[in-house]
Amino acid sequence: MLKRDEEVEDSNVVGLTEAVESYGKKRAHNADNMMEGVEITNTTIPPRKKARATPLPQISTVNAAAPPSPLPSPHGSPPPETIWPSAPPSGASSPLPQAPLQPDLSLTTLLALPSLLAHFTSLPPPLQSHFLLTLLRHSPLPVLRTLHSVLTPTLARDFLTLLPPELVSHILSYLSYPTLARASRVSKSWRAIIDSDPVLWRDLLKSTKIWFGGESENAFANSIYARRRHAQRFQTSIPNHLPLPHPYKILFKSRHLTRTRWVNNPEPKHVSFPAHGSAVVTCLIFSHGRIISASDDHSIHVYSPDTGELLRSLEGHEGGVWALAASKDTLVSGSTDRTVRIWDLSTGKCTHVFGGHTSTVRCLAIVKPEFVDVEHDTGIVTREKWPKRPLIVTGSRDHSLRVWTLPKPGEAEYRCFGPEETEVDPADDAEDNPYHRLHLEGHDHAVRALAARGRTLVSGSYDCTVRIWDIITGACRWVLVGHTQKVYSVVLDLGRNQACSGSMDGTVRVWNLQTGQCQHTLTGHTSLVGLLGLSPSYLVSAAADSTLRIWDPDTGDLRHTLAAHTGAITCFQHDEFKVLSGSDGNLKMWNIRDGAVVRDLLTGITGVWQVVFEGRWCVAASNRNDATVLDVWDFGNEDDEEWLGEPPGGLYDEDGFSDAEEDEDEFTKRIKRMTEIEEDNDDQEQVDINAMDQDLALSESESLEVNMELRPRQYTLREENRDDDVDIDIQGDSDTEPMGVGASRWAPTSTVTTTRTTHTRPRVGPSRRPQLPSSGGPPLAPLIGQLPDNNETPTRPRRPLTRRL
């Protein structure tokens, strides 16, 4: 209380015990904090210096609400050993120092917490904020961390789930593809929103210039939906916590990989293996992860693209195979033996053999159901699905085309008697075939190329004309005249309602399907235009003048001329990004957008027979050192499992046999009736066999010289296998091999030389078995000396009259 100039210079410093006791009378709590900053000393310090070094500022910084330190006491400091709490208190009213929170105080606080909470909630928001801020200022760091871990998820707001979908789509449209990929990993809700937004991915496809139009995107989406429907029908339901992505998202990833991997992957995986010996590979397709190749050595091989392993070898054709088409596990082939064969790729079995053509089957196509615009006689255009079920269209050197129903898996098998039995008119066999629909006649020369979609069929012939057919009615809608030499290639563009044809006269003509007029004549090639390809944005022609030309299918303008080969173009395929072309000695890849060469996939070889690619895979058949070799490239990485390729022409077959969408037509009913008749005739056939057994049991003719107990079994085997064929050749077409004439086994065996062959044709219906004479019947000599009626000979299908529909 003295002024600074009146202080006594030799005044003693206040002792620690006295200071604690004095302060404890004023403040019962926070005694441990008050201990901080108090200096302990046994020496006597001048009052002026001690007054300046007082610990008052240190004590005041611990708690702003604490009172100032007491003034120094005029008495001296006690001995140091009496400083700690073991020393007796100076007064009865002074409490001992205690912990900041005692057990009884904790219990009291917990009991008082509801009333404190009620009091806090009754405060106005400004006071609540002030109270909380005061508590936060006095909270240690661990308490603040705990509070932060609670407040952060509570205050977070997922704007993508709160905003309307339109705004979410608009916001996400500003993000690039890599950013969208990272954003989809934030949470499951973000993944679901991003993956299922069709507008977002459509705009992204367009902004990156990989939206092609021309119904290609819708075709891809329909294919994805068909695969999912198929999976739902044949697989058990597995709970999925995330919705399936929209097909446009899958399409973007597929096209993005196609655009980047083929260019940026300098060393794709490469497998090379021999195939077909040294024969020419006439056809090559890539279908559902399988390589299918056909050759002029009469064989068809199925390979694995991963290892090059030969999975199946389809044997049965007796001539070179020159046409192939596949749909799922069904393969259709056409050959110089004049037959069309249907194969089950899962088993390698030939299920059907169709006869009807009288010369080489040079081209064929599978026509799958799709929605097309149909104009009726009244002028009204409707959107209808045609054909009602998949069809096969074949073109032959016999100047005609034929339309067949593509058999479904499990439907009744059918086999004609084969072309070697020339006593049978192939046309008659086609009429008896329940799968045969139409025979299209009109061309004056061999049919070299065809293309079909919906109800429209385009055929190109060596008679220099192009014909447009309705494959449902068989009517020829247009005969397109303009080429001056043979037509070798055709393509069909339903989206633009036009067809294109390439000819030996070196021109490409674009025809209007509605009027039959030639819209454009594309000139520039100086030799045979043997190959044509069409994509949504490009028409590509390849010629024997060693060049390829890229055209605008809308205007007919020439965009690029690809001139780097030194020989005739033997094969090529293209999409919206690239062109792969083969010629003598090399296989090149071009950028279709600027016409530049990207790389050489093969060099230093004799020739390239075929090339095909889809998605990440590329397959080429070539000749090296007089040996045929297949080369397979995989341009994908290990994490590119969702890379789905788009097939050439945008034709998908995932829903080709959908029972839910099939409309039953006359031919479907016909096949069903045939199957029902076959089942009903099983019992009748057994009755016929029993009757025959009785006749044989009664027969005592010594001229038969057979054991009656074994005769039924031997007779059945000979009927099924038709063992005896005559070694008589006839002169066939120039493009076919000589075929043998099948002789009736009822002919005299003493006048001909027979060879034993095996035929596996199952009987469509019960055969009319000639009854052997009984003991009381006519003599056997007339039966052996003359042939029976033509309807009962093995050279003609013996079917009940009820089969003729």
Residue pairs with C-beta under 8 A, 6 or more apart in sequence:
1 71
2 8
7 47
7 48
7 51
8 47
9 46
9 47
9 48
10 46
10 47
11 47
11 72
11 74
12 44
12 72
12 73
12 74
12 75
12 76
12 77
13 41
13 44
13 45
13 47
13 50
13 72
13 76
13 77
14 70
14 71
14 72
14 73
14 75
14 77
15 73
15 75
15 76
15 77
15 78
16 38
16 40
16 77
16 78
16 83
17 78
17 82
17 83
17 87
17 90
18 73
18 75
18 78
18 90
19 38
19 69
19 70
19 73
20 31
20 34
20 35
20 38
20 97
21 89
21 90
21 91
21 94
22 70
23 34
23 67
23 69
23 70
24 31
24 94
24 95
24 97
25 93
25 94
26 67
27 34
27 66
27 67
28 95
29 100
30 62
30 63
30 66
30 100
31 97
31 98
32 97
32 99
32 100
33 62
33 63
33 66
34 59
34 62
34 66
35 97
36 58
36 59
36 62
37 55
37 57
37 58
37 59
37 62
38 55
38 59
39 53
39 55
40 80
40 83
41 77
42 77
42 79
42 80
44 76
45 53
47 72
50 72
51 72
54 69
54 72
55 69
56 68
56 69
59 66
59 69
60 66
60 68
60 69
85 96
85 97
89 96
120 128
120 131
123 131
136 144
136 147
139 147
158 187
158 189
158 190
160 168
160 171
160 189
160 190
160 193
161 189
161 193
163 171
165 197
168 193
168 197
169 197
169 199
169 200
172 180
172 183
172 193
172 194
172 197
172 200
173 199
173 200
173 203
173 204
175 183
177 204
177 208
177 252
177 256
180 194
180 200
180 204
183 190
183 194
184 190
184 191
184 194
184 195
185 191
188 241
188 242
191 242
192 242
192 243
194 200
195 242
195 243
195 244
195 245
195 246
195 249
196 243
196 245
196 246
197 246
198 246
198 248
201 246
201 248
201 249
201 251
201 252
202 211
202 217
202 248
204 252
205 211
205 217
205 248
205 251
205 252
205 255
208 252
208 256
210 252
210 255
210 256
210 259
210 576
211 217
212 535
212 536
212 537
212 576
213 536
213 537
214 495
214 536
214 537
214 650
215 495
215 536
215 650
216 536
216 646
216 650
217 248
217 251
219 650
219 651
219 652
220 247
220 250
220 251
220 646
220 650
220 652
221 247
221 248
221 251
222 652
222 655
223 247
223 652
223 654
223 655
224 247
224 250
225 247
226 652
226 654
226 655
226 658
227 654
228 244
229 655
229 658
229 660
230 654
230 655
250 642
250 644
253 642
253 643
254 615
254 642
254 643
254 644
254 645
254 646
255 646
257 616
257 636
257 640
257 643
258 575
258 577
258 615
258 643
258 645
259 577
261 616
261 635
261 636
261 637
261 640
261 643
262 577
262 578
262 589
262 598
262 635
263 598
265 635
265 637
268 633
268 634
268 635
269 633
269 634
270 631
270 632
270 633
270 634
271 305
271 306
271 307
271 308
271 631
271 632
271 634
272 308
272 629
272 630
272 631
272 632
273 303
273 308
273 629
273 630
274 627
274 628
274 629
274 630
275 281
275 293
275 301
275 303
275 621
275 628
275 629
275 630
276 293
276 295
276 297
276 299
276 301
276 628
277 297
277 627
277 628
278 623
278 626
278 627
278 628
279 295
279 296
279 297
279 299
279 628
280 295
280 296
280 609
280 623
280 628
281 293
281 294
281 295
281 609
281 610
281 621
281 628
281 630
282 294
282 295
282 296
282 320
282 321
282 322
282 609
282 610
283 292
283 293
283 294
283 321
283 322
283 323
283 324
283 610
284 291
284 292
284 293
284 294
284 609
284 610
284 611
284 612
284 619
284 621
285 291
285 292
285 324
285 325
285 326
285 612
286 292
286 305
286 612
286 613
286 614
286 617
286 619
287 326
288 326
288 328
288 329
289 305
290 302
290 303
290 304
290 305
290 311
290 345
291 302
291 303
291 304
291 305
291 619
291 630
291 632
292 300
292 301
292 302
292 303
292 324
292 326
292 331
292 345
293 300
293 301
293 303
293 610
293 621
293 630
294 300
294 301
294 321
294 322
294 324
294 333
295 301
295 320
295 321
295 628
296 320
296 321
296 322
297 320
298 315
298 317
298 318
298 319
298 320
298 321
298 335
299 313
299 314
299 315
299 317
299 321
300 313
300 314
300 317
300 321
300 324
300 331
300 333
300 343
301 310
301 312
301 313
301 314
302 310
302 311
302 312
302 313
302 314
302 345
302 348
303 309
303 310
303 311
303 630
304 311
305 617
305 619
305 632
305 634
306 634
308 630
308 632
312 345
312 348
313 348
314 331
314 333
314 343
314 348
314 350
316 341
316 350
316 353
317 333
317 335
317 337
317 339
317 341
318 335
318 337
318 418
318 419
318 420
318 737
318 739
319 335
319 336
319 337
319 338
319 360
319 736
319 737
320 335
320 336
321 333
321 334
321 335
322 334
322 335
322 336
322 360
322 361
322 362
322 363
323 333
323 334
323 335
323 361
323 362
323 363
323 364
323 394
324 331
324 332
324 333
324 334
324 364
325 331
325 332
325 364
325 365
325 366
325 392
326 332
326 345
326 366
326 653
327 366
327 368
327 390
327 406
327 653
327 656
328 653
328 654
328 656
328 657
329 344
329 345
329 346
329 409
330 342
330 343
330 344
330 345
330 406
330 407
330 409
331 342
331 343
331 345
332 340
332 341
332 342
332 343
332 364
332 366
332 392
332 406
333 340
333 341
333 343
334 340
334 360
334 361
334 362
334 363
334 364
334 394
334 396
335 341
335 360
335 361
336 360
336 361
336 735
336 736
336 737
337 419
337 736
337 737
337 739
338 355
338 357
338 358
338 359
338 360
338 361
338 396
338 419
338 426
338 736
339 353
339 354
339 355
339 357
339 361
339 416
339 418
339 419
340 353
340 354
340 356
340 357
340 361
340 364
340 392
340 394
340 404
341 350
341 352
341 353
341 354
342 350
342 351
342 352
342 353
342 354
342 406
342 407
343 349
343 350
343 351
344 351
344 409
351 407
351 413
352 407
352 413
352 414
352 415
352 435
353 414
353 415
353 416
353 418
353 761
354 404
354 414
354 416
354 430
354 433
354 435
354 436
355 416
355 417
355 418
355 419
355 424
355 426
355 429
355 430
355 433
356 402
356 416
356 426
356 427
356 429
356 430
356 433
356 436
356 439
357 394
357 396
357 398
357 400
357 402
357 426
358 396
358 398
358 426
358 427
358 733
359 396
359 397
359 398
359 446
359 733
359 735
359 736
360 396
360 397
360 733
360 735
360 736
361 394
361 395
361 396
362 395
362 396
362 397
362 446
362 447
362 448
363 394
363 395
363 447
363 448
363 449
363 450
364 392
364 393
364 394
364 395
364 450
365 392
365 393
365 450
365 451
365 452
366 390
366 391
366 392
366 406
366 653
366 656
367 387
367 390
367 391
367 392
367 393
367 452
367 453
367 454
367 457
367 471
368 390
368 651
368 652
368 653
368 656
369 385
369 386
369 387
369 388
369 389
369 390
369 655
369 656
369 661
369 662
370 385
370 386
370 453
370 454
371 383
371 384
371 385
372 383
372 384
372 385
372 386
372 453
372 454
372 455
372 456
372 494
373 381
373 382
373 383
374 381
374 382
374 383
374 384
374 386
374 455
375 381
376 382
385 661
385 663
386 454
386 455
386 472
387 454
387 455
387 471
387 472
388 662
388 663
388 664
388 665
388 668
389 405
389 406
389 408
389 657
389 662
389 665
389 667
389 668
390 405
390 406
390 653
390 656
390 657
391 403
391 404
391 405
391 406
391 437
391 452
391 471
392 403
392 404
392 405
392 406
393 401
393 402
393 403
393 404
393 450
393 452
393 457
393 471
394 401
394 402
394 404
395 401
395 447
395 448
395 449
395 450
395 459
396 402
396 446
396 447
397 446
397 447
397 733
397 735
398 446
399 441
399 443
399 444
399 445
399 446
399 447
399 461
399 463
400 439
400 440
400 441
400 443
400 447
401 439
401 440
401 443
401 447
401 450
401 457
401 459
401 469
402 430
402 436
402 437
402 438
402 439
402 440
403 436
403 437
403 438
403 439
403 440
403 457
403 471
403 474
404 433
404 435
404 436
404 437
405 435
405 436
405 437
405 667
405 668
405 671
406 656
407 413
407 414
407 435
407 671
408 657
409 657
411 671
411 675
412 434
412 671
412 674
412 675
412 678
412 764
413 762
414 433
414 434
414 435
414 764
415 760
415 761
415 762
416 426
416 429
416 433
416 761
416 797
417 424
417 429
417 742
417 761
417 794
417 795
417 796
417 797
418 742
418 759
418 761
419 426
419 736
419 739
420 725
420 739
420 740
420 741
420 742
421 741
421 742
421 795
422 730
422 739
422 741
423 741
423 742
423 793
423 795
423 796
424 795
424 796
427 439
428 796
429 797
430 436
430 439
432 797
432 799
432 803
432 804
434 667
434 670
434 671
434 674
434 803
434 805
435 667
435 671
437 667
438 471
438 474
439 474
440 457
440 459
440 469
440 474
440 476
442 467
442 476
442 479
443 459
443 461
443 463
443 465
443 467
444 461
444 463
445 461
445 462
445 463
445 486
446 461
446 462
447 459
447 460
447 461
448 460
448 461
448 462
448 486
448 487
448 488
448 489
449 459
449 460
449 487
449 488
449 489
449 490
450 457
450 458
450 459
450 460
450 490
451 457
451 458
451 490
451 491
451 492
451 499
452 458
452 471
452 492
453 492
453 494
453 651
454 494
455 470
455 471
455 472
456 468
456 469
456 470
456 471
456 492
456 494
456 513
457 468
457 469
457 470
457 471
458 466
458 467
458 468
458 469
458 490
458 491
458 492
458 499
458 501
459 466
459 467
459 469
459 490
460 466
460 487
460 488
460 489
460 490
460 501
461 467
461 486
461 487
462 486
462 487
463 486
464 481
464 483
464 484
464 485
464 486
464 487
464 503
465 479
465 480
465 481
465 483
465 487
466 479
466 480
466 483
466 487
466 490
466 499
466 501
466 509
466 511
467 476
467 478
467 479
467 480
468 476
468 477
468 478
468 480
468 499
468 511
468 513
468 516
469 475
469 476
469 477
470 477
477 513
477 516
478 511
478 513
478 516
479 516
480 499
480 501
480 509
480 511
480 516
480 518
482 509
482 518
482 521
483 501
483 503
483 505
483 507
483 509
484 503
484 505
485 503
485 504
485 505
486 503
486 504
487 501
487 502
487 503
487 504
488 502
488 503
488 504
488 528
488 529
488 530
488 531
489 501
489 502
489 529
489 530
489 531
489 532
490 499
490 500
490 501
490 502
490 532
491 499
491 500
491 532
491 533
491 534
491 539
492 499
492 534
493 499
493 500
493 534
493 553
495 536
496 553
496 554
497 512
497 513
497 514
498 510
498 511
498 512
498 513
498 519
498 553
499 510
499 511
499 513
500 508
500 509
500 510
500 511
500 532
500 534
500 539
500 553
501 508
501 509
501 511
501 532
502 508
502 529
502 530
502 531
502 532
502 541
502 543
503 509
503 528
503 529
504 528
504 529
506 523
506 525
506 526
506 527
506 528
506 529
506 543
506 545
507 521
507 522
507 523
507 525
507 529
508 521
508 522
508 525
508 529
508 532
508 539
508 541
508 551
509 518
509 520
509 521
509 522
510 518
510 519
510 520
510 521
510 522
510 553
510 556
511 517
511 518
511 519
512 518
512 519
519 556
520 555
520 556
521 556
522 541
522 549
522 551
522 556
522 558
524 549
524 558
524 561
525 541
525 543
525 545
525 547
525 549
526 543
526 545
527 543
527 544
527 545
527 568
528 543
528 544
529 541
529 542
529 543
530 542
530 543
530 544
530 569
531 541
531 542
531 543
531 569
531 571
531 572
532 539
532 540
532 541
532 542
533 539
533 540
533 541
533 542
533 572
533 573
533 574
533 648
534 540
534 553
534 649
535 574
535 575
535 576
535 649
536 576
536 650
537 553
537 576
538 550
538 551
538 552
538 553
538 559
538 574
538 576
538 592
539 550
539 551
539 552
539 553
540 548
540 549
540 550
540 551
540 572
540 574
540 579
540 592
541 548
541 549
541 551
542 548
542 569
542 572
542 581
543 549
543 568
543 569
544 568
544 569
545 568
546 563
546 565
546 566
546 567
546 568
546 569
546 583
547 561
547 562
547 563
547 565
547 569
548 561
548 562
548 569
548 572
548 579
548 581
548 590
549 558
549 560
549 561
549 562
550 558
550 559
550 560
550 561
550 562
550 579
550 592
550 595
551 557
551 558
551 559
552 558
552 559
559 595
560 592
560 594
560 595
561 595
562 579
562 581
562 590
562 595
564 588
564 597
565 581
565 583
565 584
565 586
565 588
566 583
566 584
566 585
567 583
567 584
567 585
568 583
568 584
569 581
569 582
569 583
570 582
570 583
570 584
570 607
570 608
570 609
571 581
571 582
571 608
571 609
571 610
571 611
572 579
572 580
572 581
572 582
572 611
573 579
573 580
573 611
573 612
573 613
573 648
574 580
574 592
575 592
575 613
575 646
575 648
576 592
577 591
577 592
577 593
578 589
578 590
578 591
578 592
578 598
579 589
579 590
579 592
580 587
580 588
580 589
580 590
580 601
580 611
580 613
580 618
580 620
581 587
581 588
581 590
581 611
582 588
582 602
582 607
582 608
582 609
582 610
582 611
582 620
582 622
583 607
583 608
584 606
584 607
584 608
585 603
585 604
585 605
585 606
585 607
586 600
586 602
586 603
586 604
586 605
586 608
587 600
587 601
587 602
587 603
587 608
587 611
587 620
587 622
588 597
588 599
588 600
588 601
589 597
589 598
589 599
589 600
589 601
590 596
590 597
590 598
591 597
591 598
601 618
601 620
601 631
601 633
602 608
602 620
602 622
602 631
605 622
605 623
605 624
606 622
606 623
606 624
606 625
606 626
607 622
607 623
608 620
608 621
608 622
608 623
609 621
609 622
609 623
609 628
610 620
610 621
611 618
611 619
611 620
611 621
612 618
612 619
612 620
612 648
613 619
613 645
614 645
614 646
614 647
614 648
615 636
615 643
615 644
615 645
615 646
616 634
616 635
616 636
616 640
616 643
616 645
617 632
617 633
617 634
617 635
617 645
618 632
618 633
618 635
619 630
619 631
619 632
619 633
620 630
620 631
621 628
621 629
621 630
622 628
622 629
622 631
623 629
636 643
655 661
662 668
670 805
673 805
674 764
674 803
674 805
677 765
677 800
677 802
677 803
678 764
678 765
681 765
681 766
681 800
684 766
685 766
688 766
688 769
689 712
689 716
689 769
691 771
692 712
692 715
692 769
692 771
692 772
693 712
695 771
695 772
695 774
696 708
696 711
696 712
696 772
697 708
698 774
698 775
699 708
699 772
699 773
699 774
699 775
700 775
701 773
701 775
701 780
703 780
704 711
704 772
704 780
706 714
718 745
719 767
719 769
720 763
721 758
721 759
722 742
722 745
722 759
722 761
722 794
723 745
723 754
723 756
723 757
723 758
724 743
724 745
724 749
724 754
724 756
725 740
725 742
725 743
725 754
725 755
725 757
726 740
726 741
726 742
726 743
726 747
726 752
726 753
726 754
727 740
727 752
727 753
727 754
727 755
728 740
728 741
728 743
729 738
729 739
729 740
729 741
730 738
730 739
730 741
731 738
732 738
732 739
742 794
742 795
743 752
743 754
743 795
744 787
744 788
744 793
744 794
744 795
745 794
746 770
746 783
746 784
746 787
746 788
746 793
747 787
748 784
748 785
764 797
764 799
764 803
765 798
765 799
765 800
765 803
766 800
767 798
768 791
768 792
768 798
770 783
770 788
770 792
773 779
773 780
773 783
787 793
790 796
791 798
792 798
